[in-house]
Amino acid sequence: MVATGLRLSSLRHVDLLNAFIRTTEDALDLQPDPFMRDSLGDLLGTLRAERDAYARMAGGDGRAGTA
């Protein structure tokens, strides 16, 4: 039962992180300021790493989605 709860929770985190990744990518595409682009790029790296960790916890290969 705990394993099922952990898997479902991890999958929900993956979904939420994917949505935030898409939002951040959209903001990055519209951002002309080099400092802000660099900052958003760093944020994307962090979000993707967290998403991949949750995907592994859910039983995936750590490369969730394409966002």
C-alpha positions in Angstrom: 0.0 0.0 0.0 2.8 2.4 0.8 4.5 1.6 -2.5 1.3 2.5 -4.4 1.0 5.8 -2.5 4.6 6.6 -3.1 4.2 5.9 -6.9 1.0 7.9 -7.2 2.5 10.8 -5.2 5.6 10.7 -7.4 3.6 10.7 -10.6 1.6 13.7 -9.4 4.8 15.6 -8.6 6.0 14.7 -12.2 2.8 16.2 -13.6 3.1 19.4 -11.6 6.8 19.8 -12.4 6.1 19.3 -16.1 3.5 22.1 -16.0 6.0 24.4 -14.2 8.7 23.5 -16.8 6.4 24.4 -19.6 5.5 27.7 -17.9 9.2 28.5 -17.4 10.1 27.6 -21.0 7.4 29.9 -22.2 8.7 32.7 -20.0 12.2 32.0 -21.2 11.1 32.2 -24.9 9.7 35.7 -24.2 12.6 37.0 -22.2 15.1 39.3 -23.9 17.2 40.1 -20.8 20.4 37.9 -20.7 20.5 37.8 -16.9 16.9 36.7 -16.7 17.4 34.1 -19.4 20.4 32.7 -17.6 18.4 32.6 -14.3 15.4 30.9 -16.0 17.8 28.4 -17.7 19.2 27.5 -14.3 15.7 27.1 -12.9 14.8 24.7 -15.8 17.8 22.6 -15.0 16.7 22.3 -11.4 13.1 21.5 -12.3 14.1 18.9 -14.8 16.4 17.2 -12.3 13.7 17.1 -9.7 11.2 15.8 -12.2 13.5 13.0 -13.2 14.1 12.0 -9.6 10.4 11.8 -9.0 10.0 9.8 -12.2 12.6 7.3 -10.9 10.7 7.0 -7.6 7.6 6.2 -9.7 9.4 3.4 -11.4 10.4 5.2 -14.6 13.7 5.6 -16.2 14.2 9.1 -14.9 13.4 10.8 -18.2 9.8 11.8 -17.7 8.0 13.5 -20.6 9.7 15.8 -23.1 9.3 19.1 -21.3 
